[in-house]
Amino acid sequence: MIDPKVKLIALTWLPANGGLINPAEAIGAVAQQHGIAYVIDAGQALGQLPCDVQALNCDVLKGAGRKFLRGPRGTALLYIRPGFLARLKPTQLDVLSAPWDGEGFALRNDARRFETSEVSVALLAGLANALEECNRLGVSNIRQRIDSLSRRLREQLITIPGLTLHNLGPADHQSGLIAFTLKGWDSVELKQRLAQRGINIGANGVAYTPLDMQARGLESIARIAVSYLNTEEEIEVLVGRLQELAEDSGV
């Protein structure tokens, strides 16, 4: 697909609905070889996988603080390769992103040119705490724990009658995101029923990821996001409850 018309490679490192871990570093090598701008959405990767922007060879990487970093909603991280920064212009400016230098408003020469001065200090403090905890635990240890729990969970889920996993890619390239459907259950209703038992999962419809859902013929999916804080006992409780719901639906 690489030809002179290609100006940008934009990668979702960990897609929301399939558990796939895309080969971000290998894609970065292709982008670098051909001199193509490379942007990574690491929303589900930060706090779950080791993330080295130098090894990834990316020009831009962004990710939400609220996901696997377990930081506050409304926070995010943005990396821009210094040599790429001059090619990007913010859609709006303020006194933080383009301070007055005596002669005019001058864009900052770092990624904060995309920040605004109106931010919540409390949320940023929460994000800092989340980053500190992630570094203290070690992201490689976090990855190993999530991988161990999610592998175990997938193995048990496939034994439940009427439950279909919607994994993408090989088993050794799976993240802690587990998408599935249960015959006889609407995914949102399933989410609500589990919530009544103190079990929290997600549920996504077509509007959340339209290209992926339409391409795979999915109307909705339920999604489990395995955390390093989960326990083996919690996995057993979840599987047991899903088995009960499968029986309730007459599968």
N, C-alpha and C positions, 0 to 999 in steps of 0.2 A: 504493500500500500504506500510505501515511501516513494514520492516523486517530487519534482521541484515545486509543485503546488502546495505541498504540505507545509504549513507555517507553525503548527502547534500540535503537540500531543498532550491531551488532557486525560489523566488516569484517575479513576476511582480505585484506590489501592485495595480496599476491602469492601466489595459491594454489600449493600444492606440485606439483600434477600437470599443470598446463596451460600454464605460462609466461605467463599473463595478468597484466597490470598493471591492477588495478581503478582507477577514477577517484576516488581517495580524497578529493581536494580538493573535487570537485563534490558528493560525498556529504556531506562536512562542511558545505557550504553549505545543503543540504537540512535536515540535522540542526539547524543553527543557526536556520534560518528557523522551524522548528516547535518549537524548544525541547526537542529530544530528546537524551538522553545519547548520546554517540558514542565508541565504543571501537575502536581499531585494533590488530590483530595485525600488527606490522611485522617479524615474524621473518625473512622472506626479503628484506625491503626495506632494513633497516639495513645500510649498507656497500655497497649496490648502487645505490640511488637517493637523490637529494637528499631530505631529510626535514625539513620545517619545520613544527613543530606549530602555529605561529600561522597559517600558510597553510592547514593541514589543518582547522583549527577543531575539533580533537578534544579530548575531555575526558580520555581515557586513551590512551596509546600504549605498547606493550611490544614488546620484541624480544630474541631470544637473541644472546649475544655470539659464539657458535661458528660462525655461518653465514657470511654474506658479509663480516662484520667480521673474520673469521678470528681471533677471540679464543678463549680456552679454553672447553671444555665446562663447564657448571655456572655460567656467568655470564650476566647479563641486564641490560637497561636498562629502566627504568620512568619514564614521564612522567605526571604527573597535573596537570591544570589547577588552579591554586591555588583558584579559586572553586568547584571541584567536590569538592575534597578532603574537606570536612566531610560529604559524603553517603556516604563509604565508610568501613567499619569492618573492620579486620583480623580474621581468624578466630582469631588467636592473638597474644599480646603477650609481649614480654620487656623486658629492661633497656635495649635500644636503641630499640625502637619506642615504648615507653611508660615513660620513666624516672621515678623517684620524685622528686616535687617538694617533699617535706617533709610533704605532707598526703595524698598518694595517688599512684597511677600516672597520669601525664598523657600522652595520645597526642601524639606529635610533630606539628607543624603542617606537615610536608613529606612527600614520597613515601617517606621512609625509615621511616615508620610500618609499611611492609610488608616491611621488612628484619628479619633477626634478627642478634643479636650474634655468633652462631657462623658465621663466614665464613672462607674461605681467603684470606689476604692475598696469597699467591702468585698465585692465580687473578685477583684484582682487579688486581694489578700487570700481569698478562698482558693483561687487558682494556684497561687504561689504555694499554699499548703499542700494542694494535691500533687504538684510537681515535686515538692520536697519528699512526700511520702513515696511517690513512684521511684525516685532516685534512691531512697533509703532501702526499699525492698529489692530494687534491681529489676529492670524491665525484662531481662532474660529469665529471671526467676518467675516473674509474672506470666510471661509467655508459656513457660513450661507447665505451670500450674493450670492455666486456662486450657492448654492443649490436652493435658491429662484428663481434666474433668469433662471437656466437651467430647473427646473420643469415647469416654465411658458412657456419656449420655446418649450419643448417637447410636451406639451399639444396643442400648436398651430400648430406644425409641422405635427402632425398626422391628421389634418383636410385638409391638402393639397393633392389633388388627384394625385396619382402616386408616392407620396413620401413614402419611407419605412425606418423606423428607425431600426437600427441594434444594439439595446440595448442588454446587457447581464445582467442577474440577476434581482432581484426585484427592484421596483421603489425607495424604501428607501435605496438602496445601490448603487446609481448612482452618478457619478462624474460630473464635468463640461465638459466632453468630450462627444460630441453627434455625432455619426456616422450615415450616412444615404445615400441612393441613390435616384435619381429622374428619373423616367421612361422617356426614350427618350434622356437622357443626359449622356455623359461621364463625370466622376467625375472631371477630370482635366479640361475639357472644361467648366464645370460648375463653377469651381473655378476661371478660367480666366474671365468668363463673369461677375461674381459677383465683381471681382477685378476692372473691368472697371467702376463699380458704387461705388467704394470706400469701398467695403465690403470684408474683408479678412477672408477666411476660408482655411482649408487644404484639400489635396486630397492624398490618399495613394493607391498604387497598391500592387499586390501580393508580390513583392520583399521586401516591407517594413516590413510586418509581415506575412511571408509565411505560417507558421503553422496555425495561426488563420484564415487567408483568405481561405486557401485550405480546412480546416475543415468545414468552413461554406459555401463553394461554392461561394465565392465572388471574383470578378475580380478587383474591385476597390471600394473605398468608399470616400465620401466627409465627412469632419469632422469639426465641430464647436468646438472651445475651449472657453468656456464662462469665462470671467474674472470678477473680482469684480469691475473693472473699466467700464464695459459695463453698459449701461442704458436701461431702459424699452423702451425708444424711439428707440434705436438701434435695439432692439429685434423686434419691430414692422416693422421697415424698412426692416430687413432681411426677415421676414416672408412674407411681401408684395412682395418683389422682387422674392422670390421663387415661390409664387403663380403665378406671371406673367410668369416666365419661364416654369412652368407646363402648363400654357395655351398655350404658344408658341409651346410646343412640341405636342400639340393636345391631351393631356391626358383628 
